[in-house]
Amino acid sequence: MKIEPLVSIIMNCYNGESYLREAVNSVINQTYKNWELIFWDNKSTDRSADIFKEYQDKRLKYFCADLHSKILYQAKNLAIKKANGQFIASLDADDWWIENKLEKQIPLFDDEKVGLVYGNCWLYFQKTKKKNIFKKKLPTGMIAKHLVNDYVIGSATYLIRKKFFDDKSYQFNNNFHVIGDFDLNVRLACNFKINCVQEPVAYIRRHDKNESLISKNKDIEELKIWYYQNRENSNFTSKEL
């Protein structure tokens, strides 16, 4: 029997009590069972910690930051240091997974040239309770150029080989609060194949407290910084950018 590799799921949370149970339950209900959930509490002041600690599953592991981090991807790097799995996944406390997400994605890593696997997703609008599929067709292969022009990797959908995070070249940039996923995944895409599940594997919730909406101006500022830093970066070729 083939041994299922351990998947470490990173959940960074700051005052996420409103939707936290739905996110955690979607992990517990996965058809793929060999996972651990690293819950990184960024000094929440609501009931997030109490809600998480209600669960008795030993695969759920609680950690609390020493200090509140104002930069999301700095906190994510700290959480990843607690991970024991061969693969890293990410799930925000207001999103949730379809139950066979991991079961469908893990086999795609049988190709050793694949460094990242992602999937389609549903955009769920909390106010109207309606959902739209994100994309009809997603790109695969060596897709760095595509991602720079049209970033299609939903934060709740991707998995990355854990060994990459042991290399400083492929850690999240501690200076980014909004575009950390984009930055890391484009760097990976320059050197590794990207594969995906074309059907939705997650729900990404849209509501008025989304960090991406609250920090929209910071998003633009960080993208400008990213472009300035990488326009002549040897990690990217002119062909890709």
Secondary structure, 3 states (H helix, E strand, C coil): CCCCCCEEEEEEECCCCCCHHHHHHHHHCCCCCCEEEEEEECCCCCCHHHHHHCCCCCCEEEEECCCCCCCHHHHHHHHHCCCCCCEEEECCCCCEECCCHHHHHHHHHHCCCEEEEEEEEEEEECCCCEEEECCCCCCCECCHHHHHHCCCCCCCCCEEEHHHHHCHHHCCCCCCCCCHHHHHHHHHHCCCEEEEEEEEEEEEEECCCCHHHHCHHHHHHHHHHHHHHHCCCCCCCCCCC
